[in-house]
Amino acid sequence: MNSKSEVIALSSLAAGECCWVAAIEIHGLLRRRILDMGMVPGTTVECIRRSPSGDPIAYKVRDSIIALRHDDASNIKVFTSNN
């Protein structure tokens, strides 16, 4: 992360873009499951593919592929590089 990073919602990444988790603004059981899958602050995440309807979205997290609903991914804030 450098000085030209910006914080956006994970759901706004395009396929092929990478980012780093800044904050997880989800509560309850879903938060626990996301943390257990290794998506913790500082983790690198890559958007692999979006379904044609935009829901769900596939992400690569620590050599695993996970799918998140758009609404859930919007509550995960990430750093992206403006380079």
trRosetta pair geometry for C-beta under 8 A, 3 or more apart (Angstrom, degrees):
i j d omega theta_ij theta_ji phi_ij phi_ji
1 5 4.9 -18 -160 -43 87 158
1 20 5.9 -93 -63 43 107 150
1 79 5.0 2 -116 134 118 158
1 81 7.7 -153 -125 -77 48 87
2 5 5.9 139 59 -31 53 94
2 81 6.6 52 33 -122 103 101
4 81 6.4 55 95 -158 96 68
4 82 4.5 -107 156 42 105 109
4 83 6.6 101 95 -52 139 75
5 79 4.4 5 179 -171 132 107
5 80 6.5 152 -152 71 76 33
5 81 5.9 -45 -97 -93 75 52
5 82 7.2 -165 -98 -10 24 86
6 79 7.2 146 70 -148 28 60
6 80 5.9 -24 59 57 79 86
6 82 6.3 71 -8 -55 106 106
7 22 5.3 -41 -125 16 108 172
7 77 5.3 18 -178 175 106 111
7 78 7.0 159 -147 79 62 30
7 79 6.0 -36 -91 -90 66 60
8 12 5.1 -91 158 62 121 132
8 13 7.6 137 99 -58 125 71
8 19 7.8 -104 56 -123 99 150
8 77 7.2 164 83 -151 21 69
8 78 6.2 -31 65 64 70 81
8 80 5.9 -8 21 2 118 121
9 12 4.9 93 68 -6 85 103
9 73 6.9 97 159 132 95 73
9 74 4.6 -1 -170 -145 142 55
9 75 7.5 17 -139 -33 105 17
9 76 7.0 96 -161 67 64 55
9 77 6.4 -52 -98 -101 47 57
9 78 7.5 54 170 19 13 88
10 13 6.2 -32 -172 -4 49 113
10 19 7.1 -161 -115 70 73 147
10 21 7.8 -3 -78 -107 121 77
10 45 6.8 -20 -134 104 116 153
10 47 8.0 160 179 -76 77 104
10 59 7.4 -15 176 -86 122 150
10 68 7.5 21 111 75 133 151
10 73 4.4 -112 91 -175 105 86
10 74 7.3 -130 51 -78 75 20
10 76 4.1 4 -6 83 131 106
10 77 7.3 -121 -29 -85 80 11
10 78 5.1 92 -82 -16 75 124
11 57 6.6 160 -128 7 68 155
11 68 8.0 -114 -84 103 86 115
11 70 5.1 84 -140 -158 132 68
11 71 7.9 50 -77 -54 153 11
11 73 3.8 124 -68 105 85 107
11 74 4.4 -27 8 -69 140 67
11 76 7.9 120 -25 47 77 88
12 74 8.0 77 -31 -111 83 73
13 17 4.4 -149 -166 76 97 124
13 19 6.1 -118 -88 -14 133 129
13 45 8.0 -160 -18 111 168 104
13 47 4.0 177 115 -33 121 141
13 78 7.3 -9 -52 64 120 149
13 80 7.4 172 -99 -86 94 131
14 17 5.1 90 57 -15 71 121
14 47 6.5 155 94 82 24 146
15 47 5.4 -119 -108 121 35 102
15 48 6.7 -12 -144 132 86 21
15 49 5.6 34 -120 -105 122 37
15 50 5.8 -115 -57 -3 104 90
16 46 7.4 -26 -159 -175 20 100
16 47 6.7 -29 25 78 28 88
17 46 7.2 175 92 -149 37 64
17 47 5.3 20 55 30 81 114
17 80 7.0 -7 172 -130 121 123
18 44 6.2 -6 -173 -171 110 99
18 45 7.0 157 -155 83 61 43
18 46 4.7 -29 -98 -96 79 81
18 47 7.9 -147 -77 12 34 71
18 80 8.0 142 93 -127 49 79
19 44 7.4 157 84 -151 34 56
19 45 5.5 -22 66 63 83 91
19 46 7.9 155 19 -88 64 38
19 47 8.0 41 6 -23 105 93
19 78 3.9 56 143 156 137 132
19 79 6.0 160 -170 74 88 47
19 80 4.8 -49 -107 -83 102 76
20 42 6.2 -18 -177 -149 110 27
20 43 6.8 156 -153 75 65 32
20 44 5.8 -37 -96 -94 72 55
20 45 7.3 148 -105 15 21 81
20 78 6.2 150 72 -163 37 85
20 79 4.7 -13 60 53 95 103
21 24 6.9 0 -174 -53 121 89
21 39 5.9 138 -75 -179 153 77
21 40 6.5 155 82 104 147 23
21 41 5.2 -129 110 -113 99 35
21 42 6.4 -34 63 25 88 27
21 43 4.8 21 12 49 120 84
21 45 6.2 79 -51 -15 88 122
21 76 6.6 -54 -132 179 96 107
21 77 7.8 93 -165 82 58 52
21 78 5.7 -53 -105 -105 37 82
21 79 8.0 -4 68 13 7 81
22 41 6.4 15 -175 -133 16 93
22 77 4.5 -61 68 111 112 93
22 78 5.6 167 0 -117 93 20
22 79 5.1 113 -61 -35 109 84
23 41 6.4 15 -83 -92 41 111
23 76 7.5 -177 92 -157 51 49
23 77 4.5 13 52 50 90 112
24 31 6.1 131 135 -138 124 90
24 34 6.1 169 -146 104 144 139
24 35 7.1 -151 47 -66 169 88
24 39 7.1 111 -83 121 131 100
24 40 7.8 -67 -18 -126 130 40
24 41 7.4 -122 -11 -54 89 80
24 75 7.3 52 -171 128 55 85
24 76 5.4 -11 -115 -115 68 82
24 77 7.8 -145 -71 26 27 72
25 75 4.5 -123 79 -177 88 85
25 76 7.0 -167 27 -83 75 32
25 77 6.5 56 -11 -14 112 101
26 30 5.2 -83 160 101 130 109
26 31 4.4 178 101 -77 89 85
26 34 6.4 81 62 12 141 147
26 72 6.5 30 -98 -154 141 81
26 75 4.8 107 -65 114 84 132
26 76 7.0 -21 -19 -64 112 79
27 30 7.7 53 77 55 32 93
27 31 5.5 -19 -133 -24 15 136
28 31 5.9 118 56 12 41 100
28 32 7.4 -81 131 -2 37 98
29 32 5.6 -55 -152 35 37 114
29 33 6.3 35 153 -19 69 105
30 33 5.6 -54 -147 37 34 111
30 34 6.3 34 155 -19 67 105
30 72 6.5 -121 176 -131 142 124
31 34 5.9 -56 -148 36 30 109
31 35 6.3 27 155 -15 65 108
32 35 5.9 -58 -149 40 28 109
32 36 6.2 30 153 -20 64 110
33 36 5.5 -55 -145 38 31 114
33 37 6.5 31 155 -21 64 104
34 37 5.8 -55 -152 33 31 111
34 39 5.0 -59 172 63 86 120
34 68 8.0 43 -105 -101 111 126
34 72 8.0 -174 -71 169 133 118
34 76 7.4 -151 -172 -85 152 128
35 38 7.9 89 175 -40 33 10
35 39 6.8 -96 -92 67 30 69
35 40 5.8 61 -139 -82 76 88
37 61 6.2 62 136 94 102 141
37 62 8.0 170 151 42 66 119
37 64 6.9 -127 -173 87 94 143
37 66 5.7 53 177 -77 151 152
38 43 6.3 140 147 -125 79 152
38 61 5.5 157 86 143 104 108
38 62 4.2 -53 133 14 155 148
38 64 7.2 119 36 32 133 125
39 43 5.6 -142 -137 69 42 150
39 45 6.7 40 -125 -81 101 125
39 61 5.1 -47 -74 -146 90 152
39 66 7.6 -93 -39 45 127 154
39 76 7.2 -29 156 -139 132 146
40 43 5.4 101 53 -25 59 119
43 61 6.4 36 150 -153 132 94
43 62 6.7 -53 -156 -44 120 99
45 59 5.3 -6 -173 -178 104 123
45 60 7.0 155 -160 74 52 56
45 61 5.4 -10 -111 -90 85 85
45 78 6.6 -93 49 -117 124 141
46 59 6.6 151 76 -161 44 68
46 60 4.3 -5 57 49 100 107
47 50 7.4 5 174 -49 114 88
47 57 6.6 -37 -144 171 99 115
47 58 7.6 107 -168 83 55 57
47 59 5.8 -40 -104 -104 47 78
48 58 4.3 -57 65 108 112 103
48 59 6.2 175 2 -108 92 18
48 60 5.3 101 -55 -31 112 92
48 65 6.1 -21 1 -131 163 108
49 57 7.4 -175 95 -159 47 57
49 58 4.6 18 52 43 84 118
50 54 5.7 -8 177 -120 118 49
50 57 5.1 -19 -109 -115 73 86
50 58 7.6 -145 -71 22 30 75
51 54 6.5 -79 69 7 78 10
51 55 6.1 -59 53 66 122 28
51 56 6.0 73 -10 51 124 47
51 57 7.2 -115 3 -78 79 45
54 57 7.3 -13 -178 -65 53 97
54 70 5.8 32 138 -73 94 138
55 69 5.7 26 -157 -149 102 69
55 70 4.6 -72 -93 -14 98 108
56 67 4.1 73 123 171 143 105
56 68 6.0 158 -162 77 106 25
56 69 5.4 -69 -105 -85 88 44
56 70 7.3 -154 -126 -32 44 65
57 67 6.8 156 73 -152 33 67
57 68 5.9 -27 60 63 86 78
57 69 7.9 93 15 -156 81 9
57 70 6.4 93 -15 -82 112 66
57 73 5.7 -12 49 -32 130 164
58 65 5.6 1 -173 -175 108 105
58 66 7.3 160 -150 83 59 32
58 67 5.1 -34 -93 -93 67 79
59 65 7.2 157 79 -153 36 57
59 66 5.6 -22 63 64 88 82
59 67 7.6 153 16 -96 73 30
59 68 6.5 3 5 7 120 109
59 73 7.7 155 -35 -114 134 123
60 63 7.4 12 -175 -100 97 15
60 64 7.2 155 -153 77 57 35
60 65 5.7 -33 -96 -95 66 68
61 64 5.7 -30 70 65 74 88
61 65 7.9 130 22 -109 71 20
61 66 5.7 -15 22 13 119 117
68 72 4.9 -122 -177 86 102 116
68 73 4.4 122 109 -59 127 97
68 76 7.8 -15 163 4 169 136
69 72 4.7 85 60 10 85 104
69 73 6.9 -162 88 -5 41 89
70 73 5.8 -60 -143 42 29 109
70 74 6.4 37 155 -30 64 103
71 74 5.8 -49 -152 24 29 116
71 75 7.4 20 153 -13 58 103
72 75 6.1 -63 -163 34 37 107
72 76 7.4 29 145 -17 66 103
73 76 5.8 -56 -155 31 45 110
